[in-house]
Amino acid sequence: MDGTMEASNWVMRCDSHPAMLAAARAGLGIAIAQIPTIKTDPRLQILLPDLELPRLDTWVVTHEDLRHVPKVRALFDRLVEGFKTYR
């Protein structure tokens, strides 16, 4: 390897998905993003279409005392339906 992946050659490293996307949009490099996000932003493009990443589970959770509150229940039901549609 020629050393291009060494941390000393990195312009930016972060754990914030919005910050990674902002950096990619600004031309600082590449980022991992969900395909629907890429498809809705003309500043982003798919670079490795055949690269398969592992799927991650999504958990919708709240404190046990709140799970039966009608507004919280309604929000959770909507989130679950939205995630099913998004998937």
Contacts in CASP RR format, 6 or more apart in sequence:
PFRMAT RR
TARGET T0000
AUTHOR 0000-0000-0000
METHOD contacts of the structure
MODEL  1
MDGTMEASNWVMRCDSHPAMLAAARAGLGIAIAQIPTIKTDPRLQILLPD
LELPRLDTWVVTHEDLRHVPKVRALFDRLVEGFKTYR
3 9 0 8 1.000
7 13 0 8 1.000
11 28 0 8 1.000
11 29 0 8 1.000
12 23 0 8 1.000
12 28 0 8 1.000
14 20 0 8 1.000
14 23 0 8 1.000
17 33 0 8 1.000
20 31 0 8 1.000
20 32 0 8 1.000
20 33 0 8 1.000
21 31 0 8 1.000
21 33 0 8 1.000
21 37 0 8 1.000
21 41 0 8 1.000
21 44 0 8 1.000
23 29 0 8 1.000
23 31 0 8 1.000
24 30 0 8 1.000
24 31 0 8 1.000
24 33 0 8 1.000
24 43 0 8 1.000
24 44 0 8 1.000
25 41 0 8 1.000
25 43 0 8 1.000
25 44 0 8 1.000
30 47 0 8 1.000
32 53 0 8 1.000
33 44 0 8 1.000
35 46 0 8 1.000
36 86 0 8 1.000
37 44 0 8 1.000
38 44 0 8 1.000
38 45 0 8 1.000
38 46 0 8 1.000
58 83 0 8 1.000
60 76 0 8 1.000
60 79 0 8 1.000
60 80 0 8 1.000
60 83 0 8 1.000
62 72 0 8 1.000
62 76 0 8 1.000
66 72 0 8 1.000
67 73 0 8 1.000
67 76 0 8 1.000
END
